[in-house]
Amino acid sequence: MPNNKGDHAQFKRSRRDFLRSAGVAGAAVGGSIALGGAPNAFANYQENQRSDYDVIVVGAGFAGVTAARNASQAGLRVLHLEGSGRVGGRTFTSRFANHDLDLGGTWFGWGQPHIWAEKMRYDMPIKESSAYSSTQYVWYDDKGQRKVGSPDEYWGMMAPANDTFYAPAREALPRPYNPLFVPDTQGLDHKTTLEAINELSLSDEQKSLLRAFAAINGHSFADQSSYLDQLRWIALSGFSQSFMWDNIARFRFEGGTKALLNAMQEDSSAEFKLGQPVTHVRQENDQVYVTTARDETFVGKKLILAVPLNVIHSVQFSPAISNTKLDISEQGHTGSGTKIYARLKGKRPLTFGHGDQNMPLCFLWTEYDDTDSQVVVGFGASPSLLDTTSKDAIQAAVRQYLPDAEVLEFASYDWNADPFARGTWCMYRPGWLTETFEDLQAPEGHVHFASADIASGWRGFIDGAIESGASAAARVSEALSAERREA
């Protein structure tokens, strides 16, 4: 961050309620805006339509859009299907408080090569989070006491704690884009992050702050994530704290992530269809048959399934894919917390807040600094801690950091209830990286997989989605070329 030196709650709607009220995509907003819904999934029903394609890409997040663009630019005939009524996947740009605000994936940095290359390719303008100019830091100690201080006071305590937390990274992940390059001889992958933090020689206050830090990284409580997987971010950032913060929370696109996504999709010549949730994938006679909820079947030589890991098990496969993929998908990665934006009345110091993992919001900072108000963004480890549909609950959570804050309006999105996401960003549970990663990336016959959740590098980020989509498109193009040469 700036200036640094170094089970769902009862109030959560069911997926059925979510779909009924939002039409596939919706948000909780402070009574001021409504976010786009999808058309009826069975509208314009056509019985058993079939077409033949080189490649069928399923999913229109960054992984799917990248895969469809790259495959079509390679001269392949591509059909691109999206289950919901919008493009974006786990990114979602909406207009709020006069800003193009991202309810899903938002930030990136120049240490993330794939998204930065796209930014340069399309000459996309960027903005910086206002938190990078924060003058006021608010944090909570291990006794639950609120503290306010300068950047130097906060980082003077937090930077050494992070150094200790990340100390094993260089030895464990010397080649971070090849996370299995060296054996996990220390057993870091099978250790929960909570266990690792509790073993560190640090003060109780530092440990408490690290637990909250682990909670925002994994978007769940610290006992849910693998310690080795937590270490990836610093390894991918050249083992530098300041560079890591630049990558994960500094830059965002002017116009929101949709600006880049739209530019990429406009570069694609793939045939594109919205409102086509895939229900069944069948491989037979060297072809892939993809059936959607509209009871339409499309035929292709290859399939790139570019959907989140947590969604894979909702598709029926014939023949069945590996039990590892299905079991991991059904269990779900750690990402299941909350993200809210709130517009606050009046001017105040630019603030960066760091709490306890059991607080409704374990982090909160100023994202937009406006003439007569500010927009803060906050993150919580679990929807059980905060009703993101309640203005009163959000104001109470914000006031733990800013006691005099008055929330004028708010925005949030329930990614856990979204059937095309089933969670937020991905971090792996203990044992997943060393035991399942290669299987999760592996194709199943003519079915290839692409997602930020299985990226080799910045897994869980837009950069990882682009990496994975590009890799899948390259593999499919190469395989089809080889098959043509052999024919």
Beta strands, then each sheet from edge to edge (+ up, - down):
strand 1: 28-29
strand 2: 52-58
strand 3: 78-81
strand 4: 93-96
strand 5: 99-102
strand 6: 126-128
strand 7: 136-140
strand 8: 146-149
strand 9: 251-253
strand 10: 271-273
strand 11: 278-284
strand 12: 287-292
strand 13: 297-305
strand 14: 316-318
strand 15: 338-345
strand 16: 351-354
strand 17: 363-369
strand 18: 373-380
strand 19: 407-412
strand 20: 447-449
sheet 1: 1+ 19- 15+ 18- 17+ 16- 7- 8+
sheet 2: 10+ 3+ 2+ 13+ 12- 11+ 14+
sheet 3: 10+ 3+ 2+ 13+ 20+
sheet 4: 4+ 5-
sheet 5: 6+ 9-
end
